[in-house]
């Protein structure tokens, strides 16, 4: 008997196997067969367990089928893009960086010339009451010119804008 | 294919592998659970939970290096589930199949079958009245034919303790079933 065999292997006390009557009695207790609905229940639970876990498992260990030409084209494009990117980066690094001189500010004093505005009133020559022009007496005119040159024209500077006001005789008399 | 390999496949969703494991071990687990709890419904629940926990947590079997086989692992799982239920119900499990057995025996008419049913019922009752630790040792040894080493693994005790429990269980059974020894012998003689 198998029971006796493993008893002997385990150095079992011999008294346990000698009780044939008891063994025979124990054998009379039969158990019911495993019910068929239990099999269905266990398998249904197994399926539902894996269906429940499938939704998140799909994200972790899911796979999709992609045609080989698409994969090849994608890989080629990736390689080309990477190559171009690396190449461009290398070209840029070879070029010497442009010289950038720092801006230097120097203050230079500039003399400011202030212009003088001289307003002169020139009256036209008249016959009476007015002083005779120098042209009438050239000697005196030349003398006056010399005096004025020597006296007043040293710092003379012509004005840029001359305003000429002509006053007629009639208007003068009215005033 | 080994149980370990099948379990790996079953844990990754292979239903066929799971079905093979289930076919191999379901009767052992169900019988053991039934004899421990003496209730068909409870035994079904235990068997169901036992196999489902195996799928939910297969690493518990893999990491347990002390386990000799899946058989002992399943027995241990069934034992834990049964004891959990026994504790919950205060060790008062429903004895729902005895009447069915007697009815079946009566319907098959002859006196011998009736006597067998009576003896079977007496044995069931006597085993059921054993203390849980003695009962499980006796069931695993006598009915499931596990070796003492395997029983020690299942119950988490040493071989000496298992021997001792077995011896005391048999002594109790001898005392409880004494009236039936003669009748069994007589029946055997009649059969011969």
Contacts between the chains, C-beta under 8 A, distances in Angstrom:
chain1	res1	chain2	res2	distance
A	2	B	145	5.8
A	3	B	141	7.7
A	3	B	142	7.5
A	3	B	145	5.8
A	6	B	145	7.3
A	6	B	147	4.2
A	6	B	148	7.4
A	7	B	148	7.8
A	9	B	147	6.9
A	10	B	147	5.9
A	10	B	148	4.2
A	10	B	149	6.5
A	10	B	159	6.8
A	12	B	148	6.6
A	12	B	163	7.0
A	13	B	163	6.6
A	13	B	167	6.9
A	15	B	167	7.6
A	16	B	166	6.4
A	16	B	167	6.7
A	16	B	170	6.5
A	19	B	170	6.4
A	19	B	174	7.1
A	21	B	181	5.1
A	21	B	184	6.7
A	21	B	185	7.0
A	22	B	170	6.3
A	22	B	173	6.1
A	22	B	174	5.8
A	22	B	177	7.1
A	23	B	142	7.3
A	24	B	184	6.0
A	24	B	188	7.5
A	25	B	119	6.5
A	25	B	123	5.7
A	25	B	173	7.8
A	25	B	177	5.4
A	25	B	180	6.0
A	25	B	181	7.3
A	25	B	184	5.9
A	26	B	123	6.0
A	26	B	127	7.8
A	26	B	142	5.3
A	26	B	143	7.5
A	26	B	173	7.4
A	28	B	116	6.0
A	28	B	119	4.8
A	28	B	120	4.8
A	28	B	123	5.8
A	28	B	184	7.7
A	29	B	35	7.8
A	29	B	120	5.0
A	29	B	123	4.1
A	29	B	124	5.2
A	29	B	127	6.9
A	30	B	101	8.0
A	30	B	120	6.3
A	31	B	30	7.6
A	31	B	31	4.8
A	31	B	34	5.0
A	31	B	35	6.4
A	32	B	34	7.1
A	32	B	40	6.0
A	32	B	97	6.4
A	34	B	26	5.5
A	34	B	27	5.6
A	34	B	30	4.7
A	34	B	47	7.4
A	35	B	40	7.6
A	35	B	44	6.5
A	38	B	26	7.7
A	38	B	30	7.4
A	38	B	44	4.9
A	38	B	47	6.2
A	38	B	48	6.6
A	39	B	22	7.4
A	39	B	26	7.4
A	41	B	44	7.8
A	41	B	48	5.8
A	42	B	22	6.2
A	42	B	26	7.7
A	42	B	47	7.3
A	42	B	48	5.4
A	42	B	51	5.4
A	42	B	52	7.1
A	43	B	15	7.3
A	43	B	18	7.7
A	43	B	19	6.9
A	43	B	22	7.6
A	45	B	48	6.7
A	45	B	52	5.3
A	46	B	10	7.9
A	46	B	15	6.6
A	46	B	18	5.4
A	46	B	51	7.7
A	46	B	52	7.2
A	46	B	55	6.0
A	47	B	15	6.9
A	49	B	52	7.0
A	49	B	55	6.2
A	49	B	56	6.8
A	50	B	13	4.9
A	50	B	15	8.0
